[in-house]
Amino acid sequence: MSVWTKGIVIALVTVLPLLEGCTRHSKSEHYYLVTVNVDLPYWKTAYEGFQKAAAEYGVTADLRGPNKFDPQGEVQEFRSVVASKPAGILVSVTNSSLLAPEIDAAIAAGIPVITMDSDAPESKRLYFIGTNNLQAGRLGGQRVAAQLNGKGNVVFFTMPGQPNLDERLKGYKDVLSGYPGIKVVEVFDMKGDSGVAMDKAQEYLARKGNDRIDALICLQSSAGKDVGEAVRRAKADGDPGRLLVAMDTDVATLQLIKDGIIDSTISQKPYTMAYVGLKAIDNVHHYPMKTAGGTDYSLDPFSPFPAFVDTGVSLVDKSNLASILERKEAAGGSQ
């Protein structure tokens, strides 16, 4: 073999593995983000992150789920996705008791599943990517306690039974329990309908005297703008205003902070969750664990997976609002 030929062989041995690594992906690899109420700005932002990661890898990404709050509808969408035998699924769990068996079935079929935004820890999902929702609630609770000076009547807008919202509520209550002068009057089930939240807010705002509601807290993203509209109308009619703390950073919520209607909001990173999530399930697809689905990774000291990837949480108010709005404008988003 000539020196020249040897050089070609060495080059091929060196380069081919690199080329193989660069071309391991294809459009035939299909990844799904499954959630509920896909029309919400929150999920549109998440899908942007999911698509960005898919574009970088050269794979196919889709968002699936009902366009209203419908946990059973999410289950049906999840089953449909599993039947198509995708490369992997990222799912936000609206109802853990409904979705956990479906997740387990997908894992048993060899389809990697990672939860994001809202978890199902009792399932065999590989791990969770998202907000530390207990921390998010505690952050909000500290804000409420400070703004109320430790005294007042508080109500919550949520959907009981949704894991992430239940954790947020617990975080708030953990903090508020240290303030005897703050009373949690009611935890209102808005049933996934921000219009229902708005109607209930108007009722709360009409209460007087000892029954006066001093703070309204939204644990779900869509409620903030509609509860905020109720507060705006009340102020226009002479109400001195109430403390309103929202969730997430859709443009409508941020505008209400700018207008002085919403005091603050708890910010998550749905774009990041989905961006990191697709890359994570892609990695499992290409480098599958032989024991996936058969091992309790939460107890395994040599687990190949983390238990939880925390994407962060922060409080947004007028002091840092401008930078958030500028970043959204630079990204070209209206969500």
C-alpha positions in Angstrom: 0.0 0.0 0.0 1.4 3.4 -1.0 1.9 6.3 1.3 -0.8 8.1 -0.6 -3.3 5.3 -0.2 -2.5 4.9 3.5 -3.2 8.6 3.8 -6.6 8.2 2.2 -7.5 5.3 4.5 -6.4 7.2 7.6 -8.5 10.2 6.5 -11.6 8.1 5.9 -11.2 6.3 9.3 -11.0 9.7 10.9 -13.7 11.6 9.0 -16.4 9.0 8.5 -17.4 8.7 12.2 -17.7 12.5 12.3 -19.9 12.5 9.3 -22.0 9.7 10.7 -22.5 11.7 13.9 -23.5 14.8 11.9 -26.0 12.9 9.8 -27.6 10.6 12.4 -30.8 12.6 12.2 -33.5 12.6 9.5 -36.9 14.1 8.8 -38.3 10.6 9.3 -37.7 11.0 13.0 -40.9 12.3 14.4 -41.1 14.0 17.8 -44.3 15.1 19.5 -45.2 17.7 22.1 -48.5 16.7 23.7 -50.5 19.0 25.9 -53.9 20.5 26.6 -55.4 23.7 25.2 -52.8 24.1 22.4 -54.2 27.6 21.5 -52.8 29.2 24.6 -49.9 31.6 24.0 -47.9 29.6 26.6 -48.0 26.5 24.4 -47.4 28.4 21.2 -44.2 29.7 22.8 -43.2 26.2 23.9 -43.8 24.9 20.4 -41.5 27.6 19.0 -38.7 26.1 21.2 -39.6 22.6 20.1 -39.5 23.5 16.4 -36.2 25.4 16.9 -34.5 22.3 18.3 -36.1 20.2 15.5 -34.7 22.5 12.9 -31.2 22.3 14.4 -31.3 18.5 14.3 -33.1 18.2 11.0 -36.0 16.1 12.5 -39.8 16.5 12.4 -41.7 18.1 15.3 -45.4 18.4 15.9 -47.7 19.9 18.6 -50.7 17.8 19.5 -53.6 18.2 21.9 -57.1 19.6 22.2 -57.7 23.3 21.7 -59.5 23.7 25.0 -59.1 22.4 28.6 -60.0 18.7 28.0 -57.9 16.2 29.9 -59.7 13.2 28.3 -59.0 14.9 24.9 -55.3 15.0 25.8 -55.3 11.3 26.6 -56.8 10.5 23.2 -54.2 12.6 21.4 -51.4 10.9 23.4 -52.8 7.5 22.4 -52.9 8.6 18.8 -49.3 9.8 18.9 -48.2 6.5 20.5 -49.9 4.5 17.8 -47.8 6.3 15.2 -44.7 4.9 16.8 -42.8 8.2 17.0 -39.1 8.7 17.9 -40.1 10.3 21.2 -42.8 12.2 23.1 -42.6 15.3 25.4 -45.8 15.6 27.4 -47.3 18.1 29.8 -49.6 16.1 32.2 -52.9 17.7 32.9 -54.4 14.8 34.8 -51.8 12.4 36.2 -54.2 9.6 37.0 -55.4 9.5 33.4 -52.1 9.9 31.7 -49.7 7.9 33.8 -51.0 4.5 32.5 -50.7 5.8 28.9 -47.1 7.0 29.6 -46.2 3.6 31.0 -47.7 1.9 27.9 -45.6 4.1 25.6 -42.4 3.3 27.6 -43.2 -0.4 27.4 -43.5 0.0 23.6 -40.0 1.4 23.5 -41.0 5.0 23.0 -39.1 7.5 25.2 -41.3 9.8 27.1 -40.2 12.8 29.1 -42.7 15.1 31.0 -42.4 18.9 30.8 -44.3 21.7 32.6 -46.5 19.3 34.6 -45.2 16.0 35.8 -46.5 12.5 36.5 -43.9 11.2 38.9 -45.8 8.0 39.6 -45.4 7.0 35.9 -42.4 5.4 34.2 -41.6 8.6 32.4 -37.8 9.0 32.1 -37.7 12.4 33.9 -39.2 15.9 34.2 -38.1 19.1 32.6 -39.7 22.4 33.8 -40.3 24.8 36.6 -39.9 24.0 40.3 -43.5 24.7 40.8 -43.3 24.6 44.6 -40.6 27.3 44.4 -42.8 29.3 42.0 -45.6 29.3 44.5 -43.3 30.3 47.3 -41.9 33.2 45.3 -45.5 34.4 44.6 -46.4 33.9 48.3 -43.5 36.1 49.4 -44.7 38.8 47.1 -48.3 38.7 48.3 -47.3 38.7 51.9 -45.0 41.7 51.4 -47.5 43.7 49.3 -50.4 43.0 51.8 -48.1 43.9 54.8 -49.1 40.5 56.2 -52.8 41.1 56.4 -55.8 40.5 54.0 -58.2 38.1 52.4 -56.8 36.1 49.5 -58.4 34.0 46.7 -56.9 31.6 44.1 -57.8 30.8 40.5 -56.7 27.3 39.6 -57.7 23.8 38.3 -57.4 21.4 41.3 -55.9 18.1 40.4 -53.4 19.4 37.8 -50.0 18.5 39.3 -48.1 21.7 38.5 -50.9 24.0 39.7 -51.4 22.0 42.9 -47.6 22.4 43.6 -47.9 26.1 43.1 -50.8 26.4 45.5 -48.9 24.4 48.1 -45.9 26.8 47.7 -48.2 29.8 48.2 -49.8 28.3 51.3 -46.5 27.3 52.7 -45.5 31.0 52.8 -48.9 32.5 53.7 -49.2 30.1 56.7 -46.6 32.1 58.4 -48.8 35.2 58.3 -51.8 34.8 60.7 -53.3 38.0 59.3 -53.6 36.6 55.8 -56.7 34.4 55.2 -57.1 32.1 52.2 -60.9 32.6 51.6 -61.4 30.4 48.6 -59.6 28.3 46.0 -61.7 28.6 42.9 -61.8 26.0 40.2 -61.9 27.9 36.9 -62.2 24.6 34.9 -59.7 25.8 32.3 -61.9 28.7 31.3 -60.5 32.2 31.8 -64.0 33.6 31.1 -65.3 31.8 34.1 -62.4 33.2 36.1 -63.3 36.7 35.0 -66.9 36.3 36.1 -65.9 35.0 39.5 -63.4 37.8 39.9 -66.2 40.3 39.4 -68.1 38.6 42.2 -65.1 38.7 44.5 -64.5 42.4 43.7 -68.1 43.2 44.8 -67.5 41.9 48.3 -67.3 44.6 51.0 -66.4 45.0 54.6 -64.9 42.0 56.4 -65.6 40.0 53.2 -63.5 42.2 51.0 -61.0 40.4 48.9 -57.6 42.0 49.0 -55.6 39.8 46.7 -56.5 37.7 43.7 -53.9 35.1 42.6 -53.9 33.3 39.3 -52.0 30.0 39.2 -52.7 29.3 35.5 -51.5 31.5 32.6 -54.7 32.3 30.8 -56.5 33.6 33.9 -54.3 36.7 34.5 -55.5 38.8 31.6 -59.3 38.1 32.2 -59.1 38.6 36.0 -57.1 41.7 35.2 -59.8 43.0 33.0 -62.3 42.5 35.9 -59.9 44.5 38.1 -59.6 47.2 35.4 -63.3 47.6 35.1 -63.7 47.8 38.9 -61.0 50.6 39.1 -62.8 52.5 36.3 -65.9 52.4 38.5 -64.1 53.8 41.5 -62.6 50.7 43.2 -59.2 51.6 44.8 -57.7 48.5 43.2 -56.6 45.1 44.5 -53.4 43.1 44.5 -53.3 40.8 41.5 -50.5 38.3 40.9 -50.6 36.4 37.7 -48.7 33.5 36.1 -46.5 33.5 33.0 -45.5 36.2 30.5 -47.9 36.4 27.6 -48.0 39.9 26.2 -51.5 40.6 27.5 -50.3 39.9 31.0 -47.2 42.0 30.7 -49.3 44.9 29.3 -51.5 44.8 32.4 -48.4 45.1 34.6 -47.3 48.1 32.5 -50.8 49.6 33.0 -50.7 49.0 36.8 -53.5 46.5 36.9 -51.5 43.4 37.6 -48.9 43.8 40.3 -46.6 41.0 39.1 -46.4 37.7 37.4 -44.4 34.5 38.0 -42.3 33.8 34.9 -41.5 30.4 33.5 -39.6 29.3 30.4 -41.8 27.2 28.2 -39.6 27.8 25.1 -36.6 26.4 27.0 -38.5 23.4 28.4 -39.5 22.3 24.9 -36.2 23.2 23.3 -34.2 21.2 25.9 -36.9 18.5 25.9 -36.7 17.6 22.2 -33.0 17.3 22.4 -33.3 15.1 25.4 -35.7 12.7 23.9 -33.7 12.6 20.7 -30.7 11.6 22.7 -32.6 8.7 24.3 -33.9 7.7 20.8 -30.4 7.4 19.4 -28.8 6.0 22.5 -31.5 4.0 24.2 -31.1 2.5 27.6 -31.6 -1.2 27.7 -33.3 -1.0 31.0 -35.6 2.0 30.1 -39.0 1.4 31.7 -37.8 -1.4 33.9 -35.8 0.6 36.4 -36.8 3.1 39.1 -34.4 5.8 38.1 -35.3 7.9 41.1 -33.7 5.3 43.4 -30.8 4.3 41.1 -27.5 6.0 42.2 -26.1 5.2 38.8 -29.1 6.5 36.8 -28.3 7.7 33.3 -31.0 10.4 33.8 -31.6 13.3 36.1 -34.7 13.2 38.2 -35.6 16.8 37.3 -34.2 19.5 35.0 -35.1 22.9 36.5 -35.5 25.5 33.8 -35.9 28.4 36.3 -38.5 30.8 37.7 -38.5 34.5 38.3 -40.8 37.3 39.4 -41.7 40.0 36.8 -43.0 43.4 37.9 -42.5 47.0 36.7 -38.9 47.1 37.8 -37.8 44.5 35.2 -40.7 44.6 32.8 -39.0 46.6 30.1 -36.3 44.0 29.5 -38.8 41.2 29.2 -40.9 43.2 26.6 -37.7 44.1 24.7 -36.7 40.5 24.5 -40.1 39.4 23.3 -40.1 42.1 20.6 -36.6 41.1 19.5 -37.8 37.5 19.1 -40.7 38.7 17.0 -43.3 37.2 19.4 -46.7 38.5 20.2 -47.4 35.8 22.7 
